[in-house]
């Protein structure tokens, strides 16, 4: 991929998760979960750099200090108004688009990021997601947004939910934005690889333990083989829990596959 096609990845993270507080700093193979996620993101050829977007709330002081000590770019903003938090990040960024990721997805796959960036740029989408109609395992979520679409979204009167769930306002307005849905060749949406509950963290720790020494490079196929051959290690929860907070918020969708 040409360097002029690279775009920033903005990783949204906080310590005050309601179901599993402090999860992003949970130790996996001796390192905080978020460190492994950042390493995996940076393996994507389409990513120019990573910015962690966290809050100014005191609960995120530990997270921000740790990442800054590691030399990772951190921007802090509102705890609940995530749209304004991203505005703060993008004020210091150049370029035409950004990748939005969340801190509950440590098993993010670099190849999916690269494939989606290529699709986004080739088809000139304003918003591309692999979750509008999910086919990938929950936890491999990637969203790509054009900077112009993000700014245009800010001209609408956004609900508190749309300001908290930053991209909700885009796919709630399919008549205003060119939306794209990125599908896998099979439906694996019942697989749950995200971290939102203690059971999720147990599963992710088992995966990272299996691939110790290759934590930043294991692939989706590697994990699928592991799950197939180790039924007792499979996540006890299912993909039906995907994005619980958003299930009743999504409006009508019109998108291109």
C-alpha positions, 0 to 999 in steps of 0.5 A, a space after each residue: 500500500 502506498 504511503 500516501 494512502 495511509 490514514 490515522 487510527 483513533 483508538 477510543 478507550 477509557 477505564 470506566 467501563 460499566 461492566 468490566 472497569 479498567 479492562 483496557 489495562 488488564 494484564 495479558 501475557 505480562 502487558 496491558 491489553 491496550 498495548 497489544 491492541 496498539 501493536 496489532 493496529 500498527 501492523 496494518 500497512 494502511 495505518 500512519 499512526 495511532 492516537 488514543 482518545 480518552 477522557 479528561 476524567 480522573 479515572 483515565 489518568 492512569 491510562 493516559 500516563 502509562 501510554 504517554 510514558 510509552 510514547 503513544 500519542 494521547 488526546 483527552 476530552 469529554 468522558 461522555 461526549 465522544 463526538 467532541 472528543 474526536 473533534 479534539 483529536 482531528 483538530 490536530 490531524 491532517 488527511 481525508 479520513 480516519 479509522 475508528 477503533 474501540 479499546 474493547 477489541 484487542 484481537 483487531 486484525 491488521 489485514 481487515 483494516 488494510 482491506 477495508 481502507 482499500 475498499 473505502 478509498 476505491 469506492 469513495 465511501 464516506 463511512 465504511 463499517 463491518 458491523 452494519 450487517 455483521 459477518 465478522 466475529 464480534 471484536 474485529 470491528 472497524 469503522 472508517 470515516 471521511 473527515 468531511 462526513 464527520 464535520 458535516 455530521 456536526 452540523 446536525 442536531 445530534 442526540 446525546 446517544 449520537 454524541 456518545 456513540 460517535 458514528 451512530 449519527 452517520 448510519 442514522 442518516 443514510 440519506 445524508 451519507 454514502 455508507 458501506 458495509 464490508 462483509 466476510 465470505 462467511 457469517 461468523 457473527 456468532 463468534 464473540 472475541 470482544 472484551 466486555 464481560 469477565 468471560 470475554 477476558 478469560 477467552 481473550 487471555 486464553 487466545 493470547 496465551 496460545 499465541 505467546 510470542 506472536 501476540 501481535 501477528 496471529 490471524 483470524 484463521 489462527 484463532 478460528 483453528 484454536 477455537 475449533 480444536 479447543 472447545 473448552 476454551 471457547 467464549 462462554 458468551 455469544 455474538 448475540 450480545 453484540 453492541 447491546 447499547 446500540 441495538 435499539 438506537 439504529 435507524 433505517 440503513 441504506 448502504 452499499 456492500 
